Amino acid sequence: MFELYIDERGEIAIENMETMLKAFPQFAERATASALKSEGYRLRNMIKAAIRAGGSDGNKWDKLNPHTGVLSRAKKGSVKNFKMVWKGKKGSKRRVRQYKDVMLSTRTAPLSKLAGAVRYDYDTDTQIISIGFIREKGVSDGMLKLAGMHAKGFKTRITPKMRKMLFALGFPVKKSTTILESPARPVIEPIFRQEQGDIMRNIEIKFMASIMRYLEE
């Protein structure tokens, strides 16, 4: 019944829309919008859940290096690598800085902060729904860039300045280490490949359910 265009990067469209319009001229556009929005909402929630779970089924991501959170904060400014403790004998104690040998982060789930940036958007003119990281209110350019980088994986060159910073944070790297690699952590394409059969079936069911509901009204 339906001919769907499904782009694994996050777009769905009904290709044989003219046929649908001829069959149900007064309801087809409305039913199409309803079916695509409903499926877009479902897929958006699946993508968000996959991010929070550390990847989709069968495509789990490596956990974050325990130094990642510390390095992220260091790039944005200073990082407190000490705590204040009392030292000295009774009656002459004073507070001094006690530095940590190594700083570690307890955050091990990658990209969890990006889950809230997943959106779906239906274009009335083209009748295409887009699901994923979409530029709109509440989604910054920085988030979009970060999502794109992690989907493909990226490398960070260790400069002399960064090497000194890593040493100061208690995270020294070997002289032979000149690149830090972040593995690819895709989520949208794996979800679309996994759900492709269900997408077709769900849209058909929701489209016809909407048509029947409109006829009854």
Disulfide bonds with the S-S distance in Angstrom:
none
